[in-house]
Amino acid sequence: MAIGEISGLKMGQATRDAFGEALRDLGDQFPEVVTVDGDVGNSTRTEWFAQKFPNRSFNVGIAESNMVSVAGGLAAQGKTAVVASFACFLLNNAFDQIRMSVAFPNLNVKLVGSHAGISIGEDGPSQMGIEDVALASCLPGVTVCVPTDAVSTQAATKAMLEHNGPVYLRLGRPKAPVVYPDGCDFQFGKSIQLTDGDDITIIANGLMVGMALDAAKSLKDSGIAARVIDMHTVKPIDEEAIIKAATETGRIVVAEEHLAAGGLGSAVSMVTARTRPVPMSFVNVGDQYAESGDPDGLLEKYGLTAGNIVEAARSIL
């Protein structure tokens, strides 16, 4: 995968790997943390925590609804329950339990959805979580975070354990480009501006941040200064950064590996429509399900490339 190549980024760990390492390493610092798995801990990387803390790890089998209810019960008894599965299995199969056993009672359950987006490739469309951000964001009180690379995922994992209340953390399967080689100032609800620019703003999260940086480099080469913002937290959204970008650049492109409805684009649009309406363009999966295939080929076919972001930017310049 060539994400970040134009802007000179090196390829690093997958965000699911960074999460697994961080959770295992933070286990001693947070003794109240327990994990609940749906028999995919080897893929979500919670297996690494379980190997170090076997008495604090529970595998309930392929039963996501029960998995979430068990996590809610543990949280009700004072534990910080980290429940993990593929994003589509967790949010789609167990949505009612997330609503009734986590969000409604506002319990301290951390929902971790790995293998999100179409970049899981050959695993196929039935396992592509592309509605997950919309489903998690609609639930009152749930913080929704889509980290970009290994460093920001490690920081997000720590912030998730420190946060009192439900959190949805979205992770990817493939390796991600290194955007933050030397650490980052990570806070839920506070975006990170990666490049300066007064002509247009590109707001992205997850794997699309590397694409956004590539697009900004291409635009710069043609004399267009693009501001790139890593909007890692979809809820609560960083309204201040969005209003500032709309005011100072007058145009916004939103890029995400998610359906068009209910994701980052919707969240940013609600802020601009209410406070500072500006021309906007969107790069996402659209209103369709993808197909199985090579990850690079799928990103190309469904319009999730740096070239697509450049095209979206030019359409509103």
ZIQUIZI-V612638 format. One record per helix or strand of 3 or more residues. SS is the DSSP state (helix for helix, strand for strand). FROM is the first residue (numbers start at 1). TO is the last residue. If there is no record, write none. Layout:
ss={SS | SS}
from={FROM | FROM}
to={TO | TO}
This chain:
ss={strand | helix | strand | helix | helix | helix | strand | helix | strand | helix | helix | strand | helix | helix | helix | strand | helix | strand | strand | strand | strand | helix | strand | strand | helix | strand | helix | strand | helix | helix}
from={11 | 15 | 33 | 41 | 46 | 54 | 57 | 64 | 80 | 87 | 95 | 109 | 118 | 125 | 132 | 143 | 150 | 167 | 175 | 192 | 200 | 208 | 226 | 233 | 239 | 251 | 264 | 279 | 295 | 306}
to={14 | 26 | 37 | 44 | 52 | 56 | 59 | 76 | 86 | 93 | 103 | 114 | 123 | 127 | 137 | 146 | 162 | 170 | 177 | 195 | 204 | 221 | 230 | 235 | 249 | 255 | 275 | 283 | 301 | 314}
